[in-house]
């Protein structure tokens, strides 16, 4: 059942390309962000998408984003 729910989501695959590489490299050179996170952010920027996340590392980036709150699990 979960497989079908996931397949129903409006997901599109983004493959590596020169523009993505260059944007990611510019982000990495400009901000103290991990390489993996610069690829994620570069995808959002180039696709003109909102970056939805819970990662405080993204907050310094200049892109459209929606920071989700952390769930209080009661273990804090």
N, C-alpha and C positions, 0 to 999 in steps of 0.2 A: 504494500500500500504506500509506504513512504517513497519508494522508487517512482511511482506514478505521480505523486505530489511534487517531487523534485523535478521530474520531467515536464510538468505543467508550468513551472516557473518561467518567466520571460528572461531567460539567460542567453547571452550570446558570448561565444568564445572570442577572446582577443589574442592573437598570435604576435610573437615578437616581430618587430620591424625596425627600420632605421629611425623613424620618428620617435617611436617609443624608447628606443635606446638613448637617443639624444636628450629627450625630455627627462628621463630618469637620471642620466648623468648630470644634467644641469641641476636637478633637485639635490642630488647627492653632494655636489660641489658647493651648494648654497646653504643647505640645512644640515644639522646634526641628526640625521635620520638613517635608519638601516637601509641597506641596499634593497632588500625585499620590499620594504615599505615605500621606497621611491618608485619601484616598478608599479606597485598598487596605485599610488597617487598619480603617477604619470598616465596610467590607463584611465583613471577618472577624469583627469584634466583633458586629455586628448579626445575622450568620448563626450566631453561636456556634460559629465554626470556628477551627481552629488556623491561624495565620499562618505559613506555611512560606516561608523566605527565606534569602538570603545577604547581605542588606543590613544593615550595622551600624547604620544610622540607625533601624531598627525596634526595636532592643534597649531603648531608653528607654521604649517604650510599655507601658502596663499592659494587656496582653492575652495570651491563650494563644498561644504561638508556639514554633516549632521552627527554630532557626538552623542552617542547613546549613554544613558546613565549606567553605572555599575549596579548589579543586583546585590542587594544587602542579603547575605546568606546567614547572618547571625553569628558567623565565625570570627568577626572582627573584634 
